[in-house]
Every structure is written in structure tokens, then in C-alpha cells.
Amino acid sequence: MRLVSYILIFLLLSCNSSIDEVKQEDYLYFSKLQKNDKYLGEPQKGEWLYSHKEREQYLSDYKALNPKSKFVGRDLIYIVPIGAFDSVQKEVIAISGKYLSIFFQREVKVLDNFSDSLVPVSAIRKTRDDISQIYAPYILHNILKIRITNDAIALTAVTSKDLYPDKRWNYVFGLASYQDKVSVTSMYRFHNRNGDSSELRKFVSRMIKVTSHEIGHILNLRHCILAKCLMNGSNTLQEIDSSPSRLCSECQKKINWLLKYDNKRRLDDLIKFFKEYGLHDEQVVLQKDLDLLK
């Protein structure tokens, strides 16, 4: 029954969002790209959807949330690094800022570092392996929320230290607040610091996926269960690595409806970015989208 339910959800992609819910000139674009949406398949033990029961979010559901009211007069995305970072980490933060500006078609500003001394001892715990972890909600509500400016679509933090969302969880890659327009991503688990170029590409890939995913939540996108998508939930690095940086066609409709940008220009710019930074797999996926438009 579960498999049948997911198949039905996937087939409904084409009929649930009507032509009058997106601009007429974009409807053909999304209709073509839908052909490249991939069915998720039956969730396996250990995967996000195996243990998290979530429901689909179509464009009509998204519009009903009235997300535009949250972002009137706001047009910038800010990144604030929290903690101490080595040269490679700083480079990846800069690359991620460039990516986010393309992904969301908005200006991105990387702010000066905040010291992690802003986090009190009461918001830090030690794991059995003696790893220091910061309580992610403290960053959201006690550091970022009070600093967000009136021109910000999102204020997103990047930490060098590991994060945890509550005492029941071992760790979390990132966390976002829909209401407060803030998010945080930890790069702690994204690289092994061996300096290998392939490892650097993997580091960049993980960072851009998680940071854009968390900002997607700020924009009121729920976890996607309709197709393989950037907005799929992830329990492990393996799930992050196997998930696409691409939004499915339904989720692309949502952010395009909200942010109003040129879809083709965004697609071209994303392909150029992936080519520039040697992210071959990501480039191939979006090239297939581009080929459908010819």
C-alpha cells in the first residue's frame, strides 16, 4: 500500500498545480522539466522518510500559506560565519555565497565572523567521543533572530562546530525557523580535511545542498516527498550525497512564484557554476533539464 501511495502522489504532480497558478510563460518550462523528476521509491530503513511521516506540499498548498507577506521589502540573503575557520572552510563559505545568489537569484552578503563565545556553556554539550556540539535553537533564537535586518530574506549562519537540535538527537546538519527567517548549517561533518581536490568538491556539494535546503525552509518550503529533490529530508551524509541539488519541478514553481526570476537564466547560471567548480554530477543533472528546453 505504501508503494502505491507514493506512485499516486508522483502521478498527481502534473495535475495538482493548474496553469493559472504560475505565469503563463513559465508553465511550459515547468511542464518540460517535470519529465526529469525522479520517483523517490520505497523508503528504506535509516532513511528520512522511513521514520518521518510527512505530507506533500503542492503549489496551491504553498500559496495558501501566504509566504509573500513575510518578505515584503526584503531582498537580501546574509551569511554569518560563527566560530573559527581555516582557509579551506573560508573558501567554501565564499563559494556557497556565490551559489546561493544564483540559486535564489538574490544578492548574498557574507558578514564578518561572529565568535562562538556568544554561545554560553549551557548551550554546548559533549558527546561520548568528546565532540563539542552547539544547541542549534540557541543560535537561531538568541543570536540570529535579534540581529536580522529589515532588508533580509534570510539570515543564515554557518558554524565550524557540530550542532544538535535537542537531547534526543545525536546531531543535525542544519536547522531553520520559518517564522524568524533564520537558519544555521554546520560544516563539521562535511569534510575530512585531507586536502584532496575530490574531497573539496564533496565538501562544496554538501554545503550548497544543506544551506540552500535550510533557506528553502525559511521560504516556507516543506520537505518534499513528491520526487527526488533538494528539499528531501536527510538523516545521513549518504542521503545528502545521493540527493540532488536540483529542486523538483513542483518546488521550483514555489520559489519562482515567490521570488519572480528568469527560470532559463537561473538554469544557465547554475550549470556554469557547477562546471566552474568541477561538480560534474550536478552539472549533468541540470544539463538534462536544459536539453529538454531545446
C-alpha positions, 0 to 999 in steps of 0.5 A, a space after each residue: 500500500 505504501 508503494 502505491 501511495 507514493 506512485 499516486 502522489 508522483 502521478 498527481 504532480 502534473 495535475 495538482 498545480 493548474 496553469 493559472 497558478 504560475 505565469 503563463 510563460 513559465 508553465 511550459 518550462 515547468 511542464 518540460 522539466 517535470 519529465 526529469 523528476 525522479 520517483 523517490 521509491 520505497 523508503 528504506 530503513 535509516 532513511 528520512 522518510 522511513 521514520 518521518 511521516 510527512 505530507 506533500 506540499 503542492 503549489 496551491 498548498 504553498 500559496 495558501 500559506 501566504 509566504 509573500 507577506 513575510 518578505 515584503 521589502 526584503 531582498 537580501 540573503 546574509 551569511 554569518 560565519 560563527 566560530 573559527 575557520 581555516 582557509 579551506 572552510 573560508 573558501 567554501 563559505 565564499 563559494 556557497 555565497 556565490 551559489 546561493 545568489 544564483 540559486 535564489 537569484 538574490 544578492 548574498 552578503 557574507 558578514 564578518 565572523 561572529 565568535 562562538 563565545 556568544 554561545 554560553 556553556 549551557 548551550 554546548 554539550 559533549 558527546 561520548 567521543 568528546 565532540 563539542 556540539 552547539 544547541 542549534 535553537 540557541 543560535 537561531 533564537 538568541 543570536 540570529 533572530 535579534 540581529 536580522 535586518 529589515 532588508 533580509 530574506 534570510 539570515 543564515 549562519 554557518 558554524 565550524 562546530 557540530 550542532 544538535 537540535 535537542 537531547 534526543 538527537 545525536 546531531 543535525 546538519 542544519 536547522 531553520 525557523 520559518 517564522 524568524 527567517 533564520 537558519 544555521 548549517 554546520 560544516 563539521 561533518 562535511 569534510 575530512 580535511 585531507 586536502 584532496 581536490 575530490 574531497 573539496 568538491 564533496 565538501 562544496 556539494 554538501 554545503 550548497 545542498 544543506 544551506 540552500 535546503 535550510 533557506 528553502 525552509 525559511 521560504 516556507 518550503 516543506 520537505 518534499 516527498 513528491 520526487 527526488 529533490 533538494 528539499 528531501 529530508 536527510 538523516 545521513 551524509 549518504 542521503 545528502 550525497 545521493 540527493 540532488 541539488 536540483 529542486 523538483 519541478 513542483 518546488 521550483 514553481 514555489 520559489 519562482 512564484 515567490 521570488 519572480 526570476 528568469 527560470 532559463 537564466 537561473 538554469 544557465 547560471 547554475 550549470 556554469 557554476 557547477 562546471 566552474 567548480 568541477 561538480 560534474 554530477 550536478 552539472 549533468 543533472 541540470 544539463 538534462 533539464 536544459 536539453 529538454 528546453 531545446 
